[in-house]
Amino acid sequence: MADAIRVLLVDDEPVFVDTMSKVLKARGYGVGAAAGGVEALEELRFNRYDVVVLDLRMPGMDGIETLERIRKQDPLLPVILLSGHADMSKAVEAMQHGAVDYMLKPAPVDKLCERIRSAIEHRNILEELAPPPGR
Amino acid sequence: MATWLSTLLTGSARRKGAAYAGLIKRYDAYLQLLRANNEFLELLTEIEAMGSSAGPCGWDRLRSDLTRLNVQVFAMAKMLGRLSAGRYDGLFPVIEDLGRAIQARLDRGHGQELEGPPLVVLGEGGPYGEELLGGKAANLSVLLSGTGPLVPAACVVSTAAFRDFLRYNGIEDTVKMLWDTLDPEEPAHLWETSMTLREAALAGALPPSVLSPLRAEVERLVAELPEGTQFSVRSSASGEDSAFSFAGQYDTILHVPAGEVAAAVVKVFAGFFNPSAVMLRLKRGFGALELGMGALVMPMVEGRVSGVAYSTDPSSQDRETVRFEAVQGLGLKLVDGTVTPSSYTVDRRALDSAGEPGRAEGAGSETPPLLSSSQILRVAALAVAAEKALGTAADVEWTLDEAGSLWLIQARPMALRPAPTQAHAAVQGWEVLLEGGTPASAGAAAGPVAHVRGPLDVPDPPVRFVAVVAEATPDLALLLPRACALVAERGGVASHLAAVSREFGVPAVFGVEGALGLLPPGEVVTVDATAGRVYRGRVGPLLDAERPQTQLSRTAGPVREALLDLLPLVVPLNLLDPSSPSFAPSGCRSLHDVVRFIHEKALAEMLSLPESIGGGTLSGGLQIMEHLPFDLRVLPLGSGVKMPAEGHRISLDQVTSSPARALMAGLSNPAVRRDGPRPMDTSGFLSVMSGAMAGDPELGQPGWALVSDRYLHMSLRMGYHFTTVEALVGKRPGDNRIRLVFKGGAADESRRQRRARFVAGVLEGLGFQVRLRGDFVSATYGRGTEDQMSRGLEQLGRLLACAAQLDMVMGDESQVRWYVEGFLKGDYARILDAERPAAP
């Protein structure tokens, strides 16, 4: 589907990535994956994505740092944070760094898809009026 | 895009771009704020449900809901910052403080990792709770003290042992990791994952720290009991055997020879991962290993007659009757349904007297009878004793052995039928005044109707009344201690007022069209919020059925306690009155307060949107070709208009903005047009200026409509009046809103005031909430469906068109009423031909 929404999953747990990819693809999303922050940034440089779903806790470059770098690289790209632990201060930190939402695992797929859709909607509004650099 | 943008704005290209981009950013922030608001209210509903339900709930769910709640509040504050250029940054420390306080209460409640012995002999050591022993074993140990030696000697392999078992066999980490991938909506994956874990557990072995004490105890029992005694091994899970339990989800293994007890324990442990049990735990918000599994080991009693007894008859809920069933042999056949049991009922009062045995019904056709009269009484007495020991109605599995000893095998709190949550049929014999809407808070109540316009509009004398309102606004929460029920024409279930109604236990039903018309003030009515019905009079049967729910669950103890502890920081709405000085960040005592505050301020910011980006940079815009009573320019915010291929003129058809279409339909309605088409101006556009003072430079200003598909913000001067209309009309009634501000201009004071009274009078008649101060009117209409909102806007359009014609009139007070009535009846001629006012 040419118009499929493309989601980049960034998570170091292969089981989670596998399962989530399957489920999202079944719902018509295009899915890419990266096992960590560095890989994610590379992936974003070379491929187009509409939204990033990012795990907060990863070895190496952690979620918050990855979030910061993604925002710098592409301020209009929405990032949804996923975490396996309920940590209020981390959640607030994530929002301060510009995440559009913070969800906890296990995250019901319906909710996640709804978040993705509304994040895209907002991005479209902004993009129409403030074209990204280079266009 | 860039080219037509430049035709719309004046000033340097850079200024234009910045101004427009600023507009878009604010609109975007507003929509995000609304979304976070809705999410917050839904989460609030969930948390309240957790607090008031009798079912179990998990730490995981509680922690995650609270974290998400905090996230939404923070997001809203951030968006408000964008709308208001940081004016309300004082909110952030308040939010942080609340977050810290909530976290502190959560931490206080949440226990450390479970400590306890791997094997507990019931009746020795302790006292141990349900968390270590599991539900079945915990109930039995309570009964051991209550009913004495009627419970067989038992020991339990504890939930601590279960945890050690998982670690020893390397399963613990796998469980945690896989749990995060589970989704109750993806049953196939859930099934696969559960089975994988089950297989892994079945292949495991009990660690030595568990195996040794277990073997020792079994050997001890074997020595004491008759030769050849076998054992039963039953699941005893935490969270099980409360009234809303995982009944039937776990395993029971009977006839286990002494040498195979350890293997049976492993099987019971593996049953923790039965797919339906996993699903239930997941749905209830428990973490991967938040609950645990114990195994209850008991010597088998070879029963001659066995059965299940209920200390209260479950079908009639009659507290005076014990009911039980019996079969020959073991109770298993009964619960399997393979044998039809005999039924007995015993009057409880008969148990106290030493005299006549109670009646035994349906004793069955067996000869000789299964049970003697004295045995019947003993079984019943056992059930009652269990009830006393557990502190609540109980169902009991019992068995009578060959020697005539009565044994209690299992007991658990009985699930009494909860209050009906499904819609039920109308009660016969009472007139139904209206039907419809959605229950916002369940229950039923009766009282006299009062049409309530605002939170202070309470009737005198102070009886508990049924509040009937046009719109479920949050400030009505002030009413709730006084109101026994709430009926609203407009409003949603996930709203502030719904949440507070539930907290107060006030039955409420929203979205009931026409309620104000159908429920006359003073009439005594019964509101059945659950079914969405209102009856005339007091419906006894409905009101009597309102029994408070019995809290039967004990297993969610620490979680519920923590929840109740922090509810005051989350749920209650203390900030009710936006005009009060305490309506400020410092007055926020709960997250709900913060959200309410932010929502209110965000609306205020949106109302002043055009000014906020720096007046004077907007000009040009798109002109509407249809007849409108004034010069109106349209500025699309990313959507709302089908752009013309070239030029600046569009027809009404090209307006895609839902609220704008509706308003303009009203404005251009021929019925409210005065006489004939207006003269065209020299440039060829239909540009209409009303009033005789065409030379006034003020009147030369066009009105502005900022639109998107769902949004409209219009400000205009019509003659001497200044009007602002803001509307959001989309699929979600909770977001929908029309706001109007109307201020008279020029003319003398008394005329301006009468004009304002006309506008206010009409708006009230249309169902708006109106505030009138001198010549200033502000009104809102909210939370309706798309249709309701569009109709409201269309009427508003007609009103504005009429008001434009009103400059010459309003000679005296009596005329105001006359014109209001005329408008509401659709008799616009009254107003339009007003140079010749008819006598009222």
Interface residues (C-beta under 8 A of the other chain):
Chain A: E13 V15 F16 T19 M20 V23 G84 A86 D87 M88 S89 A91 V92 M95 Q96 D101 Y102 M103 L104 K105 P106 A107 P108 V109 D110 S118 H122 I125 L126 E128 L129 A130 P131
Chain B: M1 Y20 A21 I24 K25 Y27 D28 L31 Q32 R35 D60 R63 S64 L66 T67 R68 N70 V71 F74 A75 K78 E96 G99 I102 Q103 M177 L178 W179 D180 T181 L182 D183 P184 E185 E186 H189 L282 G638 S639
